Amino acid sequence: MDGLYITGCTAPMPNSPSPPEALTVHHLDDSRSMRILWLLEELGVPYELRTYKRSQDMTAPAELKKVHARGVSPVITKGGMTLAESGAIIEYIRDKYDPAGKMQPPEFGKIDDLYFLHYAEGSLMPLLVDKLIFKILPDKAPYLLRPMFTLISNLMNSNFLDPRLEVHAELIEEHLAKSGDFFAGGDHPTAADYMMIFPLESWSHRYPELIGENAKAYVERIHSRPAYQRAVEKTGGHSYAQK
Ligand SMILES: N[C@@H](CCC(=O)N[C@@H](CS)C(=O)NCC(=O)O)C(=O)O
């Protein structure tokens, strides 16, 4: 297997096997697994990092399929346990590794925490993924058909995707105007933030003209947190966190 283990996030130890009980994060470059690394850094939970490099076509390498059937990231493993889906992983970490309640929302923010925890992958990410698919579609089409695919792609964007994204942008702008620094309205990140950072940072990086100022400021705020920066440093960089 390709990749590095970083025990307790200290020095890299190429190709060393995982101790069976270590919490291991299987990380793909520029991916949702940054959510998990940021969270573990905030909580100060030791973990091993196993990195995988995207192939030329941006898909995950086949090695990741040996960890989980879907072959996408993030995945965590611990002993005999394997868990995929970032939302599920975040809930698992909250249950097992946050006895002090550092990621608990304030009472008044519980419903917002619940909503945005699920909204991130359930409603917002599908739209952003569709935009990406329609962006690359013309390049994948046979050469002579590219003008037609470009037209289809433009029509999808202008008639369907962008107007819907505008509704999401407004919802997020209005919410952040009320909630302040974090989605659940408290003074620290909660599950909602660990989920929302990925769609917002990728959206702000790819389509800055379609995202609001509150969302942009939110992304900057999260990127400036020492825990987020430690996670970026340990993975060797994250395209969406570049200036
Ligand atoms: N809903 C899943 C999505 C996982 C996912 O699609 N991950 C992307 C990275 S952001 C991936 O591994 N893509 C590589 C591929 O599709 O081959 C989650 O939240 O964990």
The ligand as a MOL file (V3000), in Angstrom:
LIG
                    3D

  0  0  0     0  0            999 V3000
M  V30 BEGIN CTAB
M  V30 COUNTS 20 19 0 0 0
M  V30 BEGIN ATOM
M  V30 1 N -20.7480 11.2280 1.5730 0
M  V30 2 C -19.3880 10.7550 1.6610 0
M  V30 3 C -18.6680 11.1580 0.3890 0
M  V30 4 C -17.2800 10.5640 0.2810 0
M  V30 5 C -16.5830 11.0060 -1.0150 0
M  V30 6 O -17.1970 11.0300 -2.1110 0
M  V30 7 N -15.2820 11.3430 -0.9140 0
M  V30 8 C -14.5460 11.8130 -2.0560 0
M  V30 9 C -13.4800 12.8150 -1.6030 0
M  V30 10 S -14.1110 14.3530 -1.0740 0
M  V30 11 C -13.7380 10.7150 -2.6940 0
M  V30 12 O -13.1430 9.9170 -2.0050 0
M  V30 13 N -13.6590 10.7380 -4.0290 0
M  V30 14 C -12.8260 9.8690 -4.7880 0
M  V30 15 C -13.5610 9.0480 -5.7850 0
M  V30 16 O -14.7770 9.2370 -5.9530 0
M  V30 17 O -12.9240 8.1820 -6.3990 0
M  V30 18 C -18.7600 11.3450 2.9180 0
M  V30 19 O -19.2100 12.3900 3.4040 0
M  V30 20 O -17.8150 10.7390 3.4690 0
M  V30 END ATOM
M  V30 BEGIN BOND
M  V30 1 1 1 2
M  V30 2 1 2 3
M  V30 3 1 2 18
M  V30 4 1 3 4
M  V30 5 1 4 5
M  V30 6 2 5 6
M  V30 7 1 5 7
M  V30 8 1 7 8
M  V30 9 1 8 9
M  V30 10 1 8 11
M  V30 11 1 9 10
M  V30 12 2 11 12
M  V30 13 1 11 13
M  V30 14 1 13 14
M  V30 15 1 14 15
M  V30 16 2 15 16
M  V30 17 1 15 17
M  V30 18 2 18 19
M  V30 19 1 18 20
M  V30 END BOND
M  V30 END CTAB
M  END
